[in-house]
Amino acid sequence: MNTATDTTHCDDLAKALEAFRDHAPLIERWGTELARRLGSGARLLVAGNGGSAAQAQHLTAELVGRYREDRPPFSALALHADTSSTTAIANDYGVQELFARQTAAHGRPGDVLLLLSTSGASANLLSAAERAHRLGMTVWALTGRSPNPLQLGADDALCVDAPVAATVQELHLVAVHMLCESFDRAVESGAVADGTPAADGKPGVVGRLVGRARTVGRTPPGGPVAPRKGQA
């Protein structure tokens, strides 16, 4: 009886991860730019199909909630998550319009649309990218191997060099977490909305929001101490 463990999946992931390291500067740039835009009142729209939809919702959850340390919430929407809208659009306009119509509804000039696709060829994502550009939005893409249509239709793209969709999705999740780390570092730096340090040396707009978030619910010096849970 052969009891050997098949580690092919792990081996493929490890190999792809080595090449993926080269994308770190791009992810860092995305995180910094996203913090600048969302800190100025813009929003992030994210879309994907199947497993990529799960990755999209993972990212928006980290931004609306938090990644590690506490900070203010930021506007981020996963376009597949509204099932009533998605089913209505698919029924009335066709699956190709699924994300494009929502992009038209929610997107504004200066917003960012991030599209995730292992193939880089999903028609509904390509339509969304085209609609976003017409609105004056910036389009970023996380895809599989290049070249692919979505990469060519985006303003910037991170293409994972892996032959299997599962490996691509796993590295997309790594990209999501690295993006959140870069985003949080930029927020923590306290830069003002346009990305430059405050002239007076005081925390910028985002920095003040972070400071405010950290004091919410805390007892001021000399103030009454709130009872512990379970105490009257």
Disulfide bonds with the S-S distance in Angstrom:
none
